[in-house]
Amino acid sequence: MHDQRNPRGVPAAHHVFLGEAIRRHRVTAKLSVEELADEAHMRPAYLLALEAGEIPATYDVLRRVADALVVPTSSLVWFAETLGHVDAELADGDD
């Protein structure tokens, strides 16, 4: 999975981890999909696709989500990278 890339050349797992970071922050903030989508000025279906890792986030979208969650954008990126490292370590342990 680490070598797979989406059509834009971004490693496939990166936007999956970013989506998971967004979802976990949303749940921790006790916001529904609809509430966060409204605060971030996007459709709930779009937010769900982001959280599911089905689509990558642009910086503007990521910034709007972070602002709505009242966290720094860098916090979402850091958490996504942390999830990616944990996933890689678990995958390496399967060898």
Helices and strands as residue ranges (DSSP letters): H 12-28, H 33-39, H 44-51, H 59-69, H 73-92
